[in-house]
Amino acid sequence: MVNIGQEKRAPRFRAYLDKRFKAIWMERSEWERLFHDQDEIIHLDIAITPFANMTRSVRIVGCYVEKSVDGTTTIKIFRYDPKDAPRYINLDKYQLWNDFNNPVVYSAIVISCSTCDDKDFRSFLGDYVFIIPMQKGSDHHIEELPDKYKKYRGIVGFISPIWTRI
C-alpha cells in the first residue's frame, strides 16, 4: 500500500525506473523491518511478494534474498522451465537499490532521469528501496538449485506488503 499522494512523488525518477528497468519499489521501513540484520541467505515465500504473479505461469523452485560481502543485496528467483532441458532451472536476479550516498551514483541518477536534486527527491529516496531486474547471465539456465540455497528453509513472510510497481 502506498500512502495517498506518494504516486506523485519523484515522477521523473519513477518514470525513468519504469521505462529503463521495470522496477518495483517498497517502503524502506518495511524492508528494514524484514531484513535489518540480514547477514546470510533468507528463503522468501514468493506468493506474498510482488513477484507472486510468476506463480500463475511457472513453478517456483525458490526465492532468496542474499547480501554479498560488498553490501549488495540481490533477490534470486529460481523457476522450473521444462522447455529448457536439460537445464530446467532458470535464475532471475534483482538488485536492491537502497543506498544513494555515493555522490557519483547520485549525480548519475539525477542526470539520467532529468530531475532536480532537492529536498523532496532526497526524501523520496530515503523513504523507499527499489528492486531492479538484472541482466540474465551465464547462470540463467542451470540444472538444479545450487546446494548453498537448499539449506535455507526459514521463510520470511510479508504480513503487510508495501510493494508497488512503478
N, C-alpha and C positions, 0 to 999 in steps of 0.2 A: 504494500500500500504506500502510495506517495501522498504526502500532505498536499492539500489544495494549494495551488499556486506554484508548486515545485516544478510542474511541467513547463513553466515559463522561465525558469532559471537557466542561465547559460545556454540560450538556444543555438548559438553558432557552434559551440563546443559539442553539444549533444547531436546536432546535425552532422558535424564532422565525424564523430564516432560512429554514428549510424551508417553514413554513406561509405566510409572507408573500412569499417570493421564489423558492422552489425553487432555492436557492443551491447552488453547488459549492464545495468548499474544497480547498486544496492546501498542502502544506508550504512555508513561506516560504523555506526554504533551497533547495528545488528551483526555485521561481520566480526567486529571485535568481541562481541558477546559470545559468539560461537567459536572463534578461532584465536582468542587473545594470547594464549600460551602455547600455540602450536609449535612443536619442535620435532614432529615426526609426521608420518603419513596418517591421514584421517580418512576412513571409509565413510562415504556420504550416501545417504538414501536419495537417489536421483528423483524419485517420484514426488518429492516435496521441494524441488528446486525449479528454477526457470527452465531447466533442461528436461523437465518431465514430459514435454510433448514428444521427445525422442522415443519414449517407451511405447508410443502408439504404433510405430512403424518398424522398430528394430528391438532386438533383445539386448539388454544392457548386461554386460558381464561384471562391471564395477565402475564406480565413480569415486575418485580420490582427490583430496586436497593435499598438496605437498609443498613444503617450504624448503628451498635449497640453502646451502651454506652461505650463498651471497645475498640471501634475504628475498629472493624472487619467489613468489607464490604462484603455483600452477595448479589448475584443476585438470585432471586427466579422466576422460571418459573412455572406457573400453567397451566396444559393442561388437556383437557377433553378426557377421555377414556371410551367409553360405555361398554367395556368388564369388567370394574372394579365395576359394580353396586353392592351395592348402593353408594359406594364411588367413584363417577365418576371422581373426580379431582385428578390428580397426581401432586405432587410438586417435581420439580428438583431444587437442590440448587448448587450454585457455589460460592466458596470463592475467594476473590481478594487477591492476594499476591502482596503487594506493599511496604512493609517495611522490610528491611533486616538489620536493625540496631542492632537488638538483637544478641550479639556475639554467644550465644548458638545456635540459629536458623541458623545463617550464617555459623557457623562451621559445623553443621549437613548437610547443603545443599552442601557445598564444599566436604565433605567426601562422602556423598551419591552418588554424580554424578561424583566422581573421577576427579575433575577439580582442577585448580590452583587458589589460592587466589592472583590475580594480578590486576593491574590497568584496564586491558581490561575487565575482568569479572565484577569488581565493576562498571565500566562504563556501561556495558550491563544491569546490574540490575538497575542502575539509569535511564536508558533510557526507560525501559518497565515495565508494570504491567502484571501479569499473572493471568488467570482465571482458577481455578482448580475445577473440579467436586467433589462434596461432596458425602459421602455415603448416601444412601437412609435411612431415619429414620422412626420412627413410624408415622410421619406426612406425609409420601409419598402419602398415599391414604386418601383423605378427601371427605366429602360430598358436600361442597361448598367453594367458595372463602371466606377466613376469612374477617370479617367486616372491620378490620383495613386497608385492601387494597382497599376496594370498594370506599373509598372517594378520592383516588388519581387519578386524571384524567389528570394532566398536563403531556404531552408527551415530552420527550427529544429526539430530532432527531439527527441522526448521519449524518451530512452533508457530511463529507469526512471520512468515516470509515477507521480506520487504525488498523484493527484486522487481526491477522494472526494465522492460525492453525500451530502449531509447526511441 
